[in-house]
Amino acid sequence: MEKYREQARNILAANDRGHYTIPTSGLYPFQWNWDSAFAALGFSHVDLDRALVELETLMANQWPDGMVPHIIFHEHDEGYFPNADVWLTLRPTPTSGITQPAVAGFALWQIVQRAAGQPNLLDRCKALIEPIHRWHQWFYRIRGDQDGLVAIVHPWESGRDNSIDWDEAFERVPTEGVSEFKRRDTSHANPEHRPTDEQYKRYIWLVEQFRGLDWDNAAIAQQSKFQVVDPGFNAILIRACTDLAQCAESLGMEPIAQESRALAELGINGLDKLWADELDQYLCLDRLTGDLVMSESVGGLLPVFVGIDTEKAERIAERIQRLKREANYLVPSHSLADSRSEELRYWRAPIWLIVNYMIARGLREHGFSEQAEEIDNDSLTLIKESGFAEYYSPIDATPCGGDTFTWTAAIVLELLAHR
Ligand code: GLC
């Protein structure tokens, strides 16, 4: 195990750019939002100061309205598309204009606990609470509905870029009228493992729609041609609110603790609306049509990461057991029984260690430690067999996408720390 710990540490060090960490060189040369929160979690096993720097850099790029952008373009790099010149958000340090899953609050609570007894570090943790809380409030204010559920306005926001969950809603986003562009991702990674050209046109169509609205978030939330409520995205946000409340309480910020707990409660109640009894999991909701989306993805399992009732958590545990009959490794990002799934294509079936980690952690907290252990073991088997890849085939562990990947390394450090 020491060998893997060493390899994971080396990957974090190699991707470390001093005040932020890139996901992997070449394919992703900037700071990504939820990648950074997982990087902080990984660094917390190596160097707590460095873990905090990661979150501090992320939050220093928060927008005035509270949003925290999904990419921060610290340096110019022509090797990535769409880069800062496409987004044109006019931020002091250029950023994209959409957000990503709110993992930072979860990471901060892990750091606070590990920094016990170190007043300098705890003061820095304390300084992060208010900005992260403003981000959470932004979600419920700008993207929330009367049920306490928040929507994403671009598939990239979910972090599960080309999930089958978005196919139907994405059909309504035009492919015509997009400025000409040249993809860069396919020169760094196998095009067969990446989203399609048609999907890229739609991704960029939305970026151009939002740019045309001058990055006014209230207008974007109203007018985006893509508006989907993702149970996984909501669960991560709910978890972050619960954990931020714990940070605030333990560091003497009671008013934020209360507000944050109230947001989490609102979110948990909202999730009920997305439960699909016949499938033993949650589903996405298309906000523009009001319909649930029949698509059995890992987004619908992630709510086990929050305080849903035990019966539903148990049903999710059973659902995961059934997935093991379709796949050799857990947890495929989409049911392989679905004819639209693709073994090696990004979020359409492959396994991602960060998702495995959140599901396993949730299962354990709900009392299903055996199932959690099985997932953790599969995660470690994947890196032993195939290295620290971006994602893996659920059938034969083929490593896919980029390699020496930051969040894969971070999760390995986290898993090994508990062994
Ligand atoms: C891809 C993933 C996204 C991640 C980014 C950087 O776009 O889908 O979740 O944040 O790469 O690793």
Boltz pocket constraint, residues with backbone or C-beta under 6 A from the ligand:
constraints:
  - pocket:
      binder: B
      contacts: [[A, 23], [A, 28], [A, 32], [A, 33], [A, 34], [A, 35], [A, 156], [A, 158], [A, 159], [A, 160], [A, 161]]
      max_distance: 6.0
